[in-house]
Amino acid sequence: MSYRELNCSTTGANTGIAGCIYNPKKMVGIFLVPKGAEIPTAELAKTEAELVTYIKTKIFETAKNNRWYPVKEFVSMTDNSEETVFVTKGYGTKEPVRDGKYAFIFETNGGLCLSNSLRSFNNKKMGIFIMDDSGKLIGSYTSTGMKAINLDLFYQHPVKQNDGTNPPLFRSEVVLTDAKDLNENIDFYQFNDIDPLDEFSGLVDLTVKQITDAGAATIKVQILEACSKDNIGETYNGELDVVGAFVSTRTITAVSYDALTKSFILTVATTWAAADTIALASPTALAALLVVGFESDTLAVVATV
Protein backbone atom coordinates (compact mmCIF):
# COMPACT_ATOMS: atom_id res chain seq x y z
CA MET A 1 0.00 0.00 0.00
CA SER A 2 1.34 3.42 -0.96
CA TYR A 3 0.52 6.75 0.57
CA ARG A 4 -2.58 8.35 -0.99
CA GLU A 5 -3.12 5.48 -3.42
CA LEU A 6 -6.65 4.09 -3.55
CA ASN A 7 -7.12 0.34 -3.29
CA CYS A 8 -10.20 -0.71 -5.23
CA SER A 9 -9.22 -4.36 -5.63
CA THR A 10 -11.39 -5.75 -2.83
CA THR A 11 -12.99 -9.06 -3.76
CA GLY A 12 -16.39 -10.49 -2.93
CA ALA A 13 -17.02 -13.54 -0.77
CA ASN A 14 -17.92 -17.00 -2.02
CA THR A 15 -21.64 -17.68 -2.27
CA GLY A 16 -21.88 -21.45 -1.92
CA ILE A 17 -24.41 -22.64 0.67
CA ALA A 18 -23.06 -24.85 3.44
CA GLY A 19 -24.73 -28.08 4.44
CA CYS A 20 -25.61 -26.58 7.84
CA ILE A 21 -26.88 -23.02 7.61
CA TYR A 22 -27.31 -20.47 10.37
CA ASN A 23 -30.69 -18.82 10.63
CA PRO A 24 -31.21 -16.52 13.64
CA LYS A 25 -33.70 -17.80 16.20
CA LYS A 26 -35.97 -15.96 18.61
CA MET A 27 -34.20 -13.57 20.97
CA VAL A 28 -35.33 -14.59 24.46
CA GLY A 29 -32.93 -12.69 26.71
CA ILE A 30 -30.02 -10.29 26.90
CA PHE A 31 -27.13 -9.42 29.15
CA LEU A 32 -26.83 -5.70 29.78
CA VAL A 33 -23.09 -5.18 30.12
CA PRO A 34 -20.57 -2.31 30.22
CA LYS A 35 -19.76 -0.96 26.78
CA GLY A 36 -16.65 -2.76 25.53
CA ALA A 37 -17.19 -5.90 27.61
CA GLU A 38 -15.64 -8.98 26.04
CA ILE A 39 -15.40 -12.72 26.63
CA PRO A 40 -11.77 -13.68 25.92
CA THR A 41 -11.00 -16.40 23.40
CA ALA A 42 -9.45 -18.53 26.15
CA GLU A 43 -12.79 -18.59 28.02
CA LEU A 44 -14.74 -19.41 24.85
CA ALA A 45 -12.46 -22.43 24.31
CA LYS A 46 -13.41 -23.95 27.66
CA THR A 47 -16.27 -26.31 28.52
CA GLU A 48 -19.83 -25.05 28.85
CA ALA A 49 -19.70 -25.43 32.63
CA GLU A 50 -16.47 -23.43 32.82
CA LEU A 51 -17.92 -20.64 30.68
CA VAL A 52 -21.01 -20.56 32.92
CA THR A 53 -18.69 -20.10 35.92
CA TYR A 54 -16.87 -17.25 34.16
CA ILE A 55 -20.11 -15.44 33.29
CA LYS A 56 -21.43 -15.87 36.83
CA THR A 57 -18.35 -14.08 38.16
CA LYS A 58 -19.43 -11.15 35.99
CA ILE A 59 -23.02 -11.31 37.29
CA PHE A 60 -21.73 -11.36 40.89
CA GLU A 61 -19.14 -8.63 40.28
CA THR A 62 -18.96 -6.34 43.31
CA ALA A 63 -18.45 -3.13 41.31
CA LYS A 64 -21.84 -2.43 39.76
CA ASN A 65 -20.39 -0.49 36.82
CA ASN A 66 -18.51 -3.68 35.80
CA ARG A 67 -21.38 -6.09 36.47
CA TRP A 68 -23.35 -8.04 33.85
CA TYR A 69 -27.13 -7.92 34.21
CA PRO A 70 -29.14 -10.80 32.69
CA VAL A 71 -32.64 -9.85 31.50
CA LYS A 72 -34.92 -12.68 30.45
CA GLU A 73 -38.62 -13.51 30.53
CA PHE A 74 -39.06 -12.05 27.03
CA VAL A 75 -42.51 -12.94 25.71
CA SER A 76 -42.48 -11.02 22.42
CA MET A 77 -40.29 -8.86 20.21
CA THR A 78 -41.31 -5.98 17.92
CA ASP A 79 -38.83 -5.14 15.17
CA ASN A 80 -38.75 -1.33 14.76
CA SER A 81 -35.56 -1.35 12.72
CA GLU A 82 -34.87 1.22 10.03
CA GLU A 83 -34.60 0.21 6.41
CA THR A 84 -31.33 0.91 4.64
CA VAL A 85 -31.05 4.60 3.80
CA PHE A 86 -30.66 5.33 0.07
CA VAL A 87 -30.31 8.52 -1.95
CA THR A 88 -31.57 8.91 -5.52
CA LYS A 89 -29.25 10.91 -7.75
CA GLY A 90 -30.38 13.42 -10.34
CA TYR A 91 -30.02 10.91 -13.17
CA GLY A 92 -32.10 8.37 -11.28
CA THR A 93 -29.37 6.12 -9.92
CA LYS A 94 -29.85 4.92 -6.35
CA GLU A 95 -26.96 4.72 -3.88
CA PRO A 96 -26.84 3.42 -0.31
CA VAL A 97 -26.01 6.02 2.34
CA ARG A 98 -25.90 3.75 5.39
CA ASP A 99 -27.38 0.63 6.89
CA GLY A 100 -30.53 1.18 8.88
CA LYS A 101 -30.30 0.95 12.65
CA TYR A 102 -31.56 -2.23 14.28
CA ALA A 103 -34.19 -1.36 16.90
CA PHE A 104 -35.96 -4.04 18.93
CA ILE A 105 -38.65 -3.69 21.57
CA PHE A 106 -38.86 -6.68 23.91
CA GLU A 107 -41.90 -7.33 26.06
CA THR A 108 -40.78 -8.64 29.44
CA ASN A 109 -42.74 -10.63 31.98
CA GLY A 110 -40.87 -9.65 35.14
CA GLY A 111 -43.33 -7.16 36.61
CA LEU A 112 -42.98 -3.61 37.86
CA CYS A 113 -39.96 -4.17 40.12
CA LEU A 114 -37.87 -5.49 37.24
CA SER A 115 -39.12 -2.65 35.04
CA ASN A 116 -38.12 -0.05 37.62
CA SER A 117 -34.68 -1.64 37.98
CA LEU A 118 -34.18 -1.56 34.23
CA ARG A 119 -35.17 2.10 34.10
CA SER A 120 -31.99 2.85 36.06
CA PHE A 121 -30.08 2.00 32.84
CA ASN A 122 -32.06 4.40 30.63
CA ASN A 123 -29.86 6.44 28.29
CA LYS A 124 -26.65 4.92 29.66
CA LYS A 125 -23.99 3.76 27.21
CA MET A 126 -24.30 -0.02 27.37
CA GLY A 127 -23.62 -3.14 25.38
CA ILE A 128 -25.52 -6.40 25.14
CA PHE A 129 -25.00 -10.08 24.58
CA ILE A 130 -28.10 -11.78 23.19
CA MET A 131 -29.51 -15.17 24.18
CA ASP A 132 -31.64 -16.97 21.61
CA ASP A 133 -33.95 -19.93 22.08
CA SER A 134 -31.52 -22.39 20.50
CA GLY A 135 -28.95 -21.91 23.27
CA LYS A 136 -26.73 -19.42 21.48
CA LEU A 137 -25.00 -16.57 23.29
CA ILE A 138 -24.52 -13.93 20.59
CA GLY A 139 -22.01 -11.10 20.41
CA SER A 140 -19.63 -9.51 17.92
CA TYR A 141 -16.38 -11.03 16.67
CA THR A 142 -12.97 -9.66 17.60
CA SER A 143 -9.55 -11.22 17.21
CA THR A 144 -9.30 -11.52 20.99
CA GLY A 145 -12.72 -12.94 21.78
CA MET A 146 -16.42 -12.15 21.54
CA LYS A 147 -17.32 -8.59 22.46
CA ALA A 148 -20.63 -7.11 23.46
CA ILE A 149 -22.82 -5.55 20.78
CA ASN A 150 -22.69 -1.79 21.30
CA LEU A 151 -25.95 0.12 21.77
CA ASP A 152 -26.93 3.61 20.77
CA LEU A 153 -29.82 3.33 23.19
CA PHE A 154 -31.26 1.23 25.95
CA TYR A 155 -34.63 2.42 27.19
CA GLN A 156 -37.09 0.79 29.55
CA HIS A 157 -40.46 2.34 28.77
CA PRO A 158 -42.88 3.34 31.53
CA VAL A 159 -45.35 0.57 32.22
CA LYS A 160 -48.41 0.66 29.99
CA GLN A 161 -51.25 0.29 32.46
CA ASN A 162 -53.89 -2.45 32.60
CA ASP A 163 -56.90 -1.13 30.67
CA GLY A 164 -59.39 -3.76 31.72
CA THR A 165 -58.86 -5.72 28.52
CA ASN A 166 -55.08 -6.11 28.43
CA PRO A 167 -52.61 -6.75 31.25
CA PRO A 168 -49.86 -4.22 32.00
CA LEU A 169 -47.17 -4.02 29.34
CA PHE A 170 -43.45 -3.88 30.21
CA ARG A 171 -41.18 -2.98 27.28
CA SER A 172 -37.39 -2.81 26.89
CA GLU A 173 -36.05 -1.08 23.77
CA VAL A 174 -32.57 -1.44 22.31
CA VAL A 175 -31.05 0.35 19.32
CA LEU A 176 -27.83 -1.17 17.98
CA THR A 177 -24.92 1.05 16.95
CA ASP A 178 -23.75 -0.97 13.95
CA ALA A 179 -25.80 -3.39 11.83
CA LYS A 180 -22.61 -5.35 11.09
CA ASP A 181 -22.69 -6.75 14.63
CA LEU A 182 -25.64 -8.98 13.64
CA ASN A 183 -24.33 -9.58 10.11
CA GLU A 184 -20.69 -9.71 8.99
CA ASN A 185 -19.29 -9.48 12.52
CA ILE A 186 -21.74 -11.77 14.32
CA ASP A 187 -20.20 -14.26 16.72
CA PHE A 188 -21.78 -16.80 19.02
CA TYR A 189 -21.16 -19.53 21.57
CA GLN A 190 -23.45 -22.55 21.31
CA PHE A 191 -24.64 -24.11 24.56
CA ASN A 192 -25.72 -27.69 23.87
CA ASP A 193 -25.84 -29.36 27.29
CA ILE A 194 -26.70 -26.32 29.43
CA ASP A 195 -29.70 -24.01 29.07
CA PRO A 196 -28.38 -20.46 29.60
CA LEU A 197 -31.86 -19.24 30.54
CA ASP A 198 -31.81 -21.64 33.49
CA GLU A 199 -28.24 -20.86 34.50
CA PHE A 200 -28.17 -17.07 34.36
CA SER A 201 -30.36 -14.85 36.51
CA GLY A 202 -29.93 -11.31 37.77
CA LEU A 203 -29.32 -10.58 41.43
CA VAL A 204 -32.32 -10.09 43.72
CA ASP A 205 -32.24 -6.97 45.90
CA LEU A 206 -32.56 -7.50 49.65
CA THR A 207 -33.29 -5.09 52.48
CA VAL A 208 -31.74 -5.35 55.94
CA LYS A 209 -34.43 -4.25 58.43
CA GLN A 210 -33.63 -3.37 62.06
CA ILE A 211 -36.30 -4.63 64.49
CA THR A 212 -34.71 -3.99 67.92
CA ASP A 213 -33.15 -0.87 69.42
CA ALA A 214 -29.44 -0.13 69.50
CA GLY A 215 -27.62 0.28 72.81
CA ALA A 216 -27.00 -3.38 73.61
CA ALA A 217 -24.45 -5.99 72.56
CA THR A 218 -27.07 -7.68 70.37
CA ILE A 219 -29.36 -6.40 67.66
CA LYS A 220 -32.00 -8.18 65.59
CA VAL A 221 -32.37 -7.71 61.85
CA GLN A 222 -34.66 -9.26 59.27
CA ILE A 223 -33.57 -9.93 55.69
CA LEU A 224 -36.39 -9.14 53.27
CA GLU A 225 -36.71 -9.21 49.51
CA ALA A 226 -36.84 -5.54 48.55
CA CYS A 227 -39.74 -5.97 46.13
CA SER A 228 -41.94 -8.71 47.58
CA LYS A 229 -40.97 -8.15 51.25
CA ASP A 230 -40.67 -11.92 51.63
CA ASN A 231 -38.51 -12.85 54.60
CA ILE A 232 -35.67 -15.00 53.27
CA GLY A 233 -34.57 -15.92 56.79
CA GLU A 234 -37.22 -18.61 56.72
CA THR A 235 -35.41 -20.26 53.81
CA TYR A 236 -31.76 -19.45 54.50
CA ASN A 237 -31.52 -19.29 58.30
CA GLY A 238 -29.11 -22.24 58.33
CA GLU A 239 -26.82 -20.59 55.79
CA LEU A 240 -26.89 -16.99 57.08
CA ASP A 241 -26.44 -17.70 60.81
CA VAL A 242 -22.66 -17.32 60.49
CA VAL A 243 -20.40 -14.32 61.04
CA GLY A 244 -19.17 -14.43 57.43
CA ALA A 245 -22.66 -13.73 56.09
CA PHE A 246 -22.63 -10.14 57.39
CA VAL A 247 -20.38 -7.10 57.10
CA SER A 248 -20.49 -4.18 59.49
CA THR A 249 -18.62 -1.21 60.84
CA ARG A 250 -18.60 -3.19 64.10
CA THR A 251 -16.84 -6.53 64.54
CA ILE A 252 -19.59 -9.13 64.70
CA THR A 253 -18.63 -11.96 67.03
CA ALA A 254 -21.66 -14.23 66.73
CA VAL A 255 -24.82 -14.71 64.64
CA SER A 256 -27.89 -16.77 65.49
CA TYR A 257 -31.43 -17.07 64.17
CA ASP A 258 -34.60 -16.27 66.10
CA ALA A 259 -37.44 -18.26 64.57
CA LEU A 260 -40.09 -16.40 66.56
CA THR A 261 -39.30 -13.01 65.01
CA LYS A 262 -37.77 -14.46 61.84
CA SER A 263 -34.68 -12.37 62.46
CA PHE A 264 -30.94 -12.75 62.87
CA ILE A 265 -29.33 -11.82 66.19
CA LEU A 266 -26.00 -10.10 65.64
CA THR A 267 -23.65 -9.89 68.60
CA VAL A 268 -20.70 -7.51 69.07
CA ALA A 269 -18.16 -7.20 71.87
CA THR A 270 -19.33 -3.74 72.96
CA THR A 271 -22.71 -2.21 72.07
CA TRP A 272 -24.51 -1.32 68.87
CA ALA A 273 -24.85 2.43 68.32
CA ALA A 274 -26.69 4.74 65.97
CA ALA A 275 -24.95 5.14 62.58
CA ASP A 276 -23.34 1.69 62.73
CA THR A 277 -23.92 -0.11 59.45
CA ILE A 278 -24.96 -3.67 58.66
CA ALA A 279 -25.19 -5.43 55.30
CA LEU A 280 -24.98 -8.90 53.93
CA ALA A 281 -21.70 -10.05 52.46
CA SER A 282 -21.00 -9.67 48.74
CA PRO A 283 -22.94 -11.78 46.20
CA THR A 284 -19.85 -13.94 45.67
CA ALA A 285 -19.40 -14.51 49.41
CA LEU A 286 -23.09 -15.33 49.78
CA ALA A 287 -22.91 -17.80 46.89
CA ALA A 288 -20.09 -19.59 48.73
CA LEU A 289 -22.56 -20.01 51.60
CA LEU A 290 -25.11 -21.45 49.11
CA VAL A 291 -27.20 -18.29 49.21
CA VAL A 292 -27.05 -17.65 45.48
CA GLY A 293 -28.28 -14.63 43.54
CA PHE A 294 -28.76 -11.94 46.18
CA GLU A 295 -27.37 -8.52 47.09
CA SER A 296 -28.43 -6.47 50.10
CA ASP A 297 -28.62 -2.79 50.83
CA THR A 298 -26.77 -1.33 53.82
CA LEU A 299 -28.67 -0.62 57.02
CA ALA A 300 -27.75 2.47 59.00
CA VAL A 301 -28.56 1.51 62.58
CA VAL A 302 -30.88 3.89 64.47
CA ALA A 303 -31.07 4.30 68.24
CA THR A 304 -34.72 3.24 68.48
CA VAL A 305 -37.09 1.56 66.04
URJOHU-V214493 format. One line per field, one symbol per residue. ss: DSSP state (a for helix, b for strand, c for the rest). phi: phi as a letter, one per 30 degrees, with the letter a starting at -180 (. if undefined). burial: + if it has 16 or more other ideal C-beta (glycine too) atoms within 10 Angstrom, else -. A space follows every 50 residues. Layout:
BEGIN
ss = ???
phi = ???
burial = ???
END
This chain:
BEGIN
ss = ccccccccccccccccccccccccccbbbbbbbbcccbbbaaaacccaaa aaaaaaaaaccccaaaccbbbccbbbbbbcccccbbbbcccccbbbbbcc ccbbbbbbccaaaaaaaaaccccccbbbbbbbcccbbbbbbbccbbbcbb bbbbbbcccbccccccccbbbbbbbbccaaaacccbbbbbcccccaaaac cccbbbbbbbcccccccbbbbbbbbcccccbcaaaaaaaaccaaabbbcc cbbbbbbbccccbbbbbbccccccccbbbbccaaaaaacccccbbbcbbb ccccc
phi = .cdicdcccdcdcdcdcddbcccecddcabcdbeejebcdeddddddedd dedddddddceddddcdccdbbidcabcccdddeccbcdddjdcbdcadd ddbbccccbcidddedddddceiddbbbccccdcjcccbbdbdclccddd cdabbcdedddecjcbdeccbccbbddbdddcbecdbaccdccbcddddc bddcdbcccdbbddjbdbbcbcccddddidddddccddccdbeddbbadc ddcabbccddchbccccbdcbdbeidbbbdddedddddciccjbbcdcdc dcdbc
burial = --------------------------++++++++--+++---++---+-- +---++-++++-----++++++-+------+-----------------+- ++++++-+-+---++-++--+----+++++++--++++++----++++++ +-++++------------+++++++++++-++---++++-+----++-++ -+++-+-+++-+-+----++++++--+---+++--++--++---++++-+ -+--+-++---+++++++---+---+-++++-+-+++-+-++-+++--+- +----
END
